[in-house]
Amino acid sequence: MRKENNGDLEEYIKNNSRYNCLSERAAKFVVEDGLLALNDLYDIGLFHRDIKLKNFVISGIENYPNGPTIDENGCADVKLYVKLIDFDFVDYINKDDHRRIGAIFYMSPQIVNSDKYKNPDVFSLGMLWFKALTGE
């Protein structure tokens, strides 16, 4: 796995905020890039199945004009550009699958319960957003 110069998203958040979190506007850009990456996968009939902070690398960082890099809540407040990595668990969307794959914190209830699932990535991206905003 190739690592970008700025490291992964989890590492960045831990090293650049007081409470292991991103500001709302910083998290918005991360999720937007995540949705674009998932859309590209879905366009070719695949889903990722291992969406988590560690599987996004920072491809660019941009400071807001005249703004601090940490907001009033102790969260990192910069515009982050991220790329999705680690395609070990990628599989076809229409495949009948019941396996538990990925990081448990980010898994959709369907995966945790070993039910048939069609799209686990959107739930996982929502959990990533929650973790980025709250640090929990």
C-alpha positions, 0 to 999 in steps of 0.5 A, spaced: 500 500 500 502 506 497 502 512 503 501 519 501 506 524 504 501 527 509 499 520 512 492 517 513 486 521 515 486 517 522 493 519 523 492 526 521 486 527 526 490 525 532 496 529 530 492 535 528 487 536 533 486 537 541 480 532 541 481 527 535 476 531 531 475 535 525 470 541 524 464 540 521 466 544 515 473 540 514 469 533 515 464 536 510 470 536 505 472 529 507 465 526 506 464 529 499 471 526 497 469 519 500 462 520 496 465 521 489 470 515 490 464 511 492 460 513 486 466 512 482 466 504 484 459 504 484 459 506 476 463 500 475 459 495 479 463 495 485 463 496 493 469 497 497 466 494 504 472 497 508 471 504 509 474 507 515 479 513 517 485 509 516 483 508 508 483 515 506 490 518 505 491 526 505 492 528 498 492 535 500 491 540 505 489 547 504 488 552 510 482 557 510 484 564 509 485 568 516 482 562 520 485 558 525 487 551 524 484 548 530 476 551 531 473 553 538 472 546 540 479 543 539 477 540 532 482 540 526 479 546 521 482 545 515 480 543 508 482 536 507 483 533 500 483 525 501 483 519 496 480 512 498 485 506 498 486 499 500 481 495 495 483 488 498 475 487 500 472 490 494 467 486 490 461 486 485 455 489 487 450 484 485 454 478 488 450 475 494 454 476 500 453 475 507 460 475 510 462 480 515 468 484 512 471 491 514 472 494 521 466 493 526 465 500 528 464 502 521 459 496 519 452 496 517 447 493 521 446 488 515 453 486 515 454 485 523 447 481 523 450 477 517 444 479 513 444 480 505 446 486 504 447 491 497 450 497 499 454 497 506 459 503 504 454 509 505 453 507 512 460 506 513 461 513 510 456 515 515 460 512 521 466 515 518 463 522 518 460 521 526 467 519 528 471 525 525 466 530 528 466 527 535 473 523 536 469 517 538 
